[in-house]
Amino acid sequence: MGATKTDHFSDRQNEIAILAKAIGHPARIAILEFLIKSDACICGDIVNELPLAQPTVSQHLKELKNAGLIKGSIEGNAICYCIDEKNLEKIKNYFANISIKLEKKNNKCC
């Protein structure tokens, strides 16, 4: 059995790629922005905020949750979603490190 392509990259690189893929859709960005401005909400609130059908919103929530960018807890017959700040911090640190490296490089390319 052959190695998968992800086997050729570090755990950190694979982790950042999973997180980046999860935020690679504008609906997921909108969901994250909505959750950031709200302390927490249920799926119905998100559906009311976006121009998408409830099943589509649920699929995007599932992708964000699988990537670890949001958390969900069951409250009665609804699920309350919130940001998983630990994993969002990983994305923030990744782009901050890239920015620092680019500043040090001082446009010495092209």
C-alpha positions as CSV (number, residue, x, y, z in Angstrom):
1,M,0.0,0.0,0.0
2,G,1.4,3.4,-1.0
3,A,1.9,6.4,1.2
4,T,-0.7,9.2,0.9
5,K,0.4,12.6,-0.2
6,T,-0.1,14.0,3.3
7,D,2.6,11.6,4.6
8,H,5.2,13.7,2.9
9,F,4.5,16.7,5.0
10,S,4.9,17.5,8.7
11,D,2.1,17.2,11.1
12,R,2.0,21.0,11.5
13,Q,1.7,21.5,7.7
14,N,-1.1,18.9,7.5
15,E,-2.9,20.6,10.5
16,I,-2.7,24.0,8.9
17,A,-3.9,22.7,5.6
18,I,-7.0,21.1,7.2
19,L,-7.8,24.4,9.0
20,A,-7.2,26.4,5.8
21,K,-9.4,24.1,3.8
22,A,-12.2,24.5,6.3
23,I,-12.1,28.3,6.0
24,G,-11.8,28.1,2.2
25,H,-15.4,28.7,1.5
26,P,-17.1,32.1,1.9
27,A,-20.1,30.6,3.8
28,R,-17.8,29.2,6.4
29,I,-16.1,32.6,6.7
30,A,-19.5,34.2,7.2
31,I,-20.4,31.5,9.9
32,L,-17.1,32.2,11.7
33,E,-17.7,36.0,11.6
34,F,-21.2,35.5,12.9
35,L,-20.0,33.3,15.8
36,I,-17.3,35.8,16.6
37,K,-19.7,38.7,16.9
38,S,-22.2,36.5,18.9
39,D,-21.2,34.8,22.1
40,A,-22.9,31.6,21.0
41,C,-25.9,30.7,18.9
42,I,-28.0,27.8,17.6
43,C,-28.1,26.6,14.0
44,G,-31.4,28.4,13.4
45,D,-29.8,31.7,14.1
46,I,-27.0,31.0,11.6
47,V,-29.6,30.0,9.0
48,N,-31.4,33.3,9.5
49,E,-28.1,35.2,9.0
50,L,-27.1,33.5,5.7
51,P,-28.8,33.2,2.3
52,L,-28.5,29.4,2.5
53,A,-30.8,26.5,3.2
54,Q,-30.7,24.9,6.6
55,P,-29.1,21.6,5.3
56,T,-26.4,23.6,3.6
57,V,-25.6,25.5,6.7
58,S,-25.5,22.3,8.7
59,Q,-23.0,20.8,6.2
60,H,-20.8,23.9,6.6
61,L,-21.1,23.7,10.4
62,K,-20.1,20.0,10.2
63,E,-17.0,20.9,8.2
64,L,-16.0,23.7,10.6
65,K,-16.5,21.3,13.6
66,N,-14.6,18.5,12.0
67,A,-11.7,20.8,11.4
68,G,-11.9,21.9,15.1
69,L,-12.6,25.6,14.4
70,I,-16.0,25.5,16.2
71,K,-17.5,23.5,19.1
72,G,-21.1,22.5,19.5
73,S,-23.0,21.5,22.6
74,I,-26.5,20.1,22.7
75,E,-29.0,22.3,24.6
76,G,-32.4,20.8,24.6
77,N,-33.3,20.0,21.0
78,A,-30.8,22.6,19.5
79,I,-27.1,22.7,19.2
80,C,-25.2,25.8,20.5
81,Y,-22.1,26.6,18.4
82,C,-19.1,28.7,19.4
83,I,-15.6,29.3,18.2
84,D,-12.8,26.9,19.3
85,E,-10.3,29.6,20.0
86,K,-7.4,27.2,20.4
87,N,-7.5,26.2,16.7
88,L,-8.3,29.7,15.5
89,E,-5.2,30.8,17.3
90,K,-3.1,28.2,15.3
91,I,-4.2,29.9,12.1
92,K,-3.5,33.4,13.5
93,N,0.0,32.3,14.6
94,Y,0.7,30.7,11.3
95,F,-0.1,33.8,9.3
96,A,1.7,36.0,11.8
97,N,4.8,33.9,11.4
98,I,4.6,34.2,7.6
99,S,4.2,38.0,7.9
100,I,7.3,38.2,10.1
101,K,9.3,36.1,7.7
102,L,8.2,38.3,4.8
103,E,9.1,41.5,6.6
104,K,12.6,40.1,7.4
105,K,13.0,39.0,3.8
106,N,12.4,42.7,2.8
107,N,11.2,42.1,-0.7
108,K,14.5,40.5,-1.9
109,C,12.7,38.4,-4.5
110,C,11.4,39.1,-8.0
